[in-house]
Amino acid sequence: MEPRPDDPAIDAQGDRPTSSIPDDVVCLGDLEQLAKEMLSERTWNYVAGGAADEVSLGWNDSAWRELRLAPRVLVDVSAVDTSTQLLGRGLAHPILVAPTAAHRQYHPEGEAATRRGAAAADALAVMSTLGSSPVAELGTAADGPWWFQLYVQADRDFTAQLIADVVAAGAEALVLTVDTPLLGARDRDRRTGGHTVDGLQPPALAGVPPSVALPPNPRPFERIYNPHLDPGLTWETLEWMVDLSPVPVLAKGVLRSDDAQRCVDAGVGGIVVSNHGARNLDTVVPTAQALPAVVHAVDGAVPIVVDGGIRRGTDIAKALILGAAAVMLGRPVIWGLTVAGADGVQWVLDTSWSEFAMAMGLLGAAQVDELTPDLIWR
Ligand SMILES: Cc1cc2nc3c(=O)[nH]c(=O)nc-3n(C[C@H](O)[C@H](O)[C@H](O)COP(=O)(O)O)c2cc1C
């Protein structure tokens, strides 16, 4: 059976008791180790893995780390203010939850716990099409703001109905993933027997016909396609969505300045600079390196969000220094959800928020708009 995009099976985590975050876990890296011990090898590989040789996976982390900071001194930082605006909404901080699939495999409360944890940390959560909870439940799980990430289906009527449903459920924006017409070489998953178990279907996609019909005896190269992903997605699809959607549409997975410009021309509300956590095309540019050219091309027309390898408050500060309006955390939220459910998600976001505020104070930036390009050593 073909693997589905990012939707491994619920992996017998259901009866695992929720624990709290131990006192000796002080940063996201510590939590990663704990989550690894709690998940099965197969689920761990699914979460941690990147495409092929995982070259870009390493680059995503190191590209942030390698940027050197140049703090300014003797600035009054007695009232560091991390608040910002995104698409007209005030946010306490610029740290968002990235969309990731099937949260019930990490914790029995699944996406509801993620929404609650995000709301408790005053964070905006982006919820995946491949979530393991029905769309209506996403809306009622918590009070905080949320967006919905969309994998458009070849059946456009189905997608139009899904958009109407998620907007009715309260999603304030749609995030169209544009970097995944098909999946990359998930070698880790294949080594541990694949991440798919028969019967798992994302509730948001219930009843939709597959986007790709494989021939009866597909040849190996024809198996690159995935039934939940439409490889025929084009600029026309993005324009169609922008016209149809009553809420802003962001394009997620843009790395090139010309594509970013074209997104703006198509009427997007924002751009997410992302390489899908380095899970698709190996040796793709890390997001810290792609971000500046996209910022330059977009020239303030729409906000830019960035994800990939962001693990420290200093990474968040660097992203904003380079011109991003906000960042998203993918795997770290999963680690928190695994270890302590909603509390763990909140812990990840609160810890990142504290580290970010600390980085701002030490950089001599009391407001986020004081995170200016001169703060990176050149
Ligand atoms: C386990 C996993 C599942 C993911 N599922 C989705 C998904 O359903 N839709 C999507 O647009 N991106 C998905 N992503 C990509 C994330 O949204 C995000 O781009 C990436 O995780 C950011 O990198 P980070 O994990 O290094 O923070 C997934 C990533 C992971 C690790």
The ligand as a Tripos MOL2 file, in Angstrom:
@<TRIPOS>MOLECULE
LIG
   31    33     1     0     0
SMALL
NO_CHARGES

@<TRIPOS>ATOM
      1 C1          5.6220   14.7600   11.4750 C.3       1 LIG1
      2 C2          5.3860   15.9310   10.5650 C.ar      1 LIG1
      3 C3          4.1890   16.0310    9.8830 C.ar      1 LIG1
      4 C4          3.9470   17.1310    9.0460 C.ar      1 LIG1
      5 N1          2.7300   17.2420    8.4470 N.ar      1 LIG1
      6 C5          2.4740   18.3240    7.6740 C.ar      1 LIG1
      7 C6          1.1890   18.5030    7.0900 C.ar      1 LIG1
      8 O1          0.2800   17.7130    7.2880 O.2       1 LIG1
      9 N2          1.0070   19.6110    6.3130 N.ar      1 LIG1
     10 C7          2.0020   20.5340    6.0840 C.ar      1 LIG1
     11 O2          1.7830   21.5080    5.3720 O.2       1 LIG1
     12 N3          3.2050   20.3800    6.6410 N.ar      1 LIG1
     13 C8          3.4760   19.3130    7.4310 C.ar      1 LIG1
     14 N4          4.6980   19.1930    8.0190 N.ar      1 LIG1
     15 C9          5.6980   20.2870    7.8770 C.3       1 LIG1
     16 C10         5.5220   21.3330    8.9830 C.3       1 LIG1
     17 O3          4.3550   22.1030    8.7890 O.3       1 LIG1
     18 C11         6.6900   22.3340    9.0390 C.3       1 LIG1
     19 O4          6.8880   22.9020    7.7670 O.3       1 LIG1
     20 C12         7.9960   21.7240    9.5260 C.3       1 LIG1
     21 O5          7.7750   20.6950   10.4680 O.3       1 LIG1
     22 C13         8.8630   22.8250   10.1520 C.3       1 LIG1
     23 O6         10.1010   22.3260   10.5220 O.3       1 LIG1
     24 P1         10.5030   21.8730   12.0200 P.3       1 LIG1
     25 O7          9.8200   20.5610   12.2440 O.co2     1 LIG1
     26 O8         11.9770   21.7320   11.9000 O.co2     1 LIG1
     27 O9         10.0760   22.9420   12.9780 O.co2     1 LIG1
     28 C14         4.9620   18.1050    8.8570 C.ar      1 LIG1
     29 C15         6.1640   18.0020    9.5550 C.ar      1 LIG1
     30 C16         6.3830   16.9340   10.4100 C.ar      1 LIG1
     31 C17         7.6770   16.8690   11.1690 C.3       1 LIG1
@<TRIPOS>BOND
     1     1     2 1
     2     2     3 ar
     3     2    30 ar
     4     3     4 ar
     5     4     5 ar
     6     4    28 ar
     7     5     6 ar
     8     6     7 ar
     9     6    13 1
    10     7     8 2
    11     7     9 ar
    12     9    10 ar
    13    10    11 2
    14    10    12 ar
    15    12    13 ar
    16    13    14 ar
    17    14    15 1
    18    14    28 ar
    19    15    16 1
    20    16    17 1
    21    16    18 1
    22    18    19 1
    23    18    20 1
    24    20    21 1
    25    20    22 1
    26    22    23 1
    27    23    24 1
    28    24    25 2
    29    24    26 1
    30    24    27 1
    31    28    29 ar
    32    29    30 ar
    33    30    31 1
@<TRIPOS>SUBSTRUCTURE
     1 LIG1         1 GROUP 0 **** ****
